[in-house]
Amino acid sequence: MYFRMLLIGYFEGLESQRGIAWRCADSNSLKSFLGFGLTETTPDHSSLTNIRKRLPLECTRRSSRSCWGSRSSRSC
């Protein structure tokens, strides 16, 4: 689910976790893509932060580079 939300952020042009979380909560089609029902709530930005912190650093860097290209590799 975390990586799907990152992909949504990439394709929607969203770089902040708050923006990604808001967009996923706002769209029924994105909720369905993430595996949530129409009445279920999606993870908020703090949940995304907790997931990111639990992942190994290299995993986070690779996923960021894959989604955002060279922009994020400069900030790492």
C-alpha positions as CSV (number, residue, x, y, z in Angstrom):
1,M,0.0,0.0,0.0
2,Y,2.8,2.4,0.8
3,F,4.5,1.9,-2.6
4,R,1.2,2.3,-4.4
5,M,0.6,5.6,-2.6
6,L,4.1,6.7,-3.7
7,L,3.1,5.8,-7.3
8,I,0.0,7.8,-7.0
9,G,2.0,10.8,-5.8
10,Y,4.3,10.4,-8.7
11,F,1.6,10.2,-11.4
12,E,-0.4,13.0,-9.7
13,G,2.6,15.2,-9.4
14,L,2.5,15.3,-5.6
15,E,5.7,15.4,-3.6
16,S,4.5,15.8,0.0
17,Q,3.1,13.0,2.1
18,R,0.3,15.2,3.2
19,G,-0.7,15.8,-0.5
20,I,-0.5,12.1,-1.3
21,A,-2.6,11.2,1.8
22,W,-5.2,13.9,1.0
23,R,-5.5,12.8,-2.7
24,C,-5.9,9.1,-1.8
25,A,-8.6,10.0,0.8
26,D,-10.5,12.2,-1.6
27,S,-10.7,9.8,-4.6
28,N,-12.9,6.7,-4.6
29,S,-11.0,5.2,-7.6
30,L,-7.7,5.6,-5.7
31,K,-9.2,4.0,-2.6
32,S,-10.2,1.1,-4.8
33,F,-6.7,0.9,-6.3
34,L,-5.2,0.8,-2.8
35,G,-7.6,-2.0,-1.7
36,F,-9.9,0.1,0.5
37,G,-13.7,0.2,0.5
38,L,-15.6,3.3,-0.3
39,T,-16.4,3.9,3.4
40,E,-13.0,3.0,4.8
41,T,-10.4,5.6,5.6
42,T,-7.0,5.6,3.9
43,P,-3.8,6.2,5.9
44,D,-3.0,9.7,6.8
45,H,0.4,11.4,6.3
46,S,1.6,10.4,9.8
47,S,1.0,6.8,8.9
48,L,3.1,7.2,5.8
49,T,5.9,8.7,7.9
50,N,5.8,5.7,10.3
51,I,5.9,3.2,7.5
52,R,8.8,5.1,5.8
53,K,10.7,5.1,9.2
54,R,10.2,1.3,9.6
55,L,11.6,0.5,6.1
56,P,15.4,0.1,5.6
57,L,16.9,3.4,4.5
58,E,18.1,1.8,1.2
59,C,14.6,0.7,0.4
60,T,13.3,4.2,0.9
61,R,16.0,5.7,-1.2
62,R,15.5,3.3,-4.1
63,S,11.7,3.8,-4.1
64,S,12.2,7.6,-4.0
65,R,14.7,7.5,-6.9
66,S,12.4,5.3,-8.9
67,C,9.4,7.6,-8.4
68,W,11.0,11.0,-8.4
69,G,14.2,10.4,-10.4
70,S,17.2,12.6,-9.9
71,R,15.4,15.3,-7.8
72,S,15.3,13.0,-4.7
73,S,18.8,11.6,-5.2
74,R,20.2,15.1,-4.8
75,S,18.4,15.5,-1.5
76,C,19.5,12.2,0.0
